[in-house]
Amino acid sequence: MAIPVVEPEHYPQQLKAKRDTITRRFAHLHPPPLEVFASPPSHFRQRCEFRLWHEGDDLFYAMFEVDPADLGSKKIVRLDQYPVASRRINELMPQLIEALRGDTVLRRKLFQVEFLTTLAGEALITLIYHRPLDDTWEQKARALQERLNVMIIGRARKQRRVLERDHVWERLALDDDREFVYQQVENSFTQPNAEVGRKMLSWAREVTRGSQQGDLVELYCGNGNFTVALAENFRRVLATEISRTAVASAQVNLAANGIDNAVVARMSAEEFAQALADKKAGEKGGRRVSAMALEDYAFTTVLVDPPRAGLDESSCEQLRDYSRIVYISCNPDTLLINLEQLKDTHAIARMALFDQFPWTDHCECGVLLERRTV
């Protein structure tokens, strides 16, 4: 991969290029004007991971990128600072290296470091080793944890030592003066750009207002990022997610925010689609499906936030059953394929570009689709 080159003075041109690309690619679907949500041009990532490279007595953070002179190989790039990472991460990077450099216990066979931070500066550091971790390591790590005012986790093969806790608590203040708190678990997916994440949640809340008489079904809900923020816009919410860790975190986040009208079910989007099909056919599903009491819901809106592969044809076809579709996409290529499939029954009412990853070609999009009346 290419390591981003951060040049804040050029950010407006970079963002314009993304805007122009998305506008051009989706123009034939006749969306309204694209809404564009910018990122801070630097220090926007709240989580990062680095290899830790040892050279004699020295050690440093490293990333790898393709060598332009030899596309079949990668070169090591030393990183003393990383301007895309949060200010808290950049503050901790030299402090951690300094502490590790003279400590033979903590640095021995340490090969990777992961940082997870919040907008308020809470920080969790994961140290990953090619050796077992013993009580001597833990004693040293606890002293380091206190010295840096962070939380530390040690990982090795079949080992995970959590010294305090395995998560941080992020607080996101939205544009409508609502604030939500999220448990973000180490080694689990969270939106890395918290400032743009706030804008995504604010946009999703805005486009789903006025839905209190209907219910929302959310597919690929992760840790409940959208579930928490959108619940008050609906009578009831049913969210599905296949990852056991994410489901547990989503349930914690619902409780932490006092959300009592949402349920998270551990099942895939495909399983849920089949459950709905069985319901329509008057058939009974398995135990997990029956426990959801689908007959109690009146779904008017569906929110999908699929992986880069997008929705398969069958799953996309299921979306036609809903009056409104909120589609969050991390891949414009697969988003376009899915929107092409839906264009005869649904029209684009709102479309947004969220610049989650400045200095890359990556584009995150949000689309509101409404059923055509004619």
HELIX and SHEET records of a PDB file:
HELIX    1   1 PRO A    8  HIS A   10  5                                   3    
HELIX    2   2 TYR A   11  PHE A   26  1                                  16    
HELIX    3   3 ALA A   27  LEU A   29  5                                   3    
HELIX    4   4 ARG A   87  ARG A  101  1                                  15    
HELIX    5   5 THR A  104  ARG A  107  1                                   4    
HELIX    6   6 ASP A  135  LEU A  148  1                                  14    
HELIX    7   7 ALA A  194  VAL A  207  1                                  14    
HELIX    8   8 ASN A  225  LEU A  230  1                                   6    
HELIX    9   9 ALA A  231  ASN A  233  5                                   3    
HELIX   10  10 ARG A  244  ALA A  256  1                                  13    
HELIX   11  11 ALA A  269  LYS A  280  1                                  12    
HELIX   12  12 ARG A  287  ALA A  291  1                                   5    
HELIX   13  13 LEU A  294  ASP A  296  5                                   3    
HELIX   14  14 GLU A  313  GLN A  318  1                                   6    
HELIX   15  15 LEU A  319  ASP A  321  5                                   3    
HELIX   16  16 PRO A  332  LEU A  342  1                                  11    
SHEET    1   A 8 GLU A  35  PHE A  37  0                                        
SHEET    2   A 8 HIS A 346  PHE A 354  1                                        
SHEET    3   A 8 GLU A 364  ARG A 371 -1                                        
SHEET    4   A 8 ARG A 324  SER A 329 -1                                        
SHEET    5   A 8 PHE A 299  VAL A 304  1                                        
SHEET    6   A 8 SER A 211  LEU A 219  1                                        
SHEET    7   A 8 PHE A 234  GLU A 241  1                                        
SHEET    8   A 8 ALA A 262  ARG A 266  1                                        
SHEET    1   B 7 ASP A  70  LEU A  79  0                                        
SHEET    2   B 7 ASP A  58  ASP A  67 -1                                        
SHEET    3   B 7 ARG A  47  GLU A  55 -1                                        
SHEET    4   B 7 LEU A 110  THR A 117 -1                                        
SHEET    5   B 7 ALA A 123  TYR A 129 -1                                        
SHEET    6   B 7 MET A 151  ALA A 156  1                                        
SHEET    7   B 7 GLN A 159  VAL A 162 -1                                        
SHEET    1   C 2 HIS A 167  ALA A 173  0                                        
SHEET    2   C 2 GLU A 179  VAL A 185 -1                                        
END                                                                             
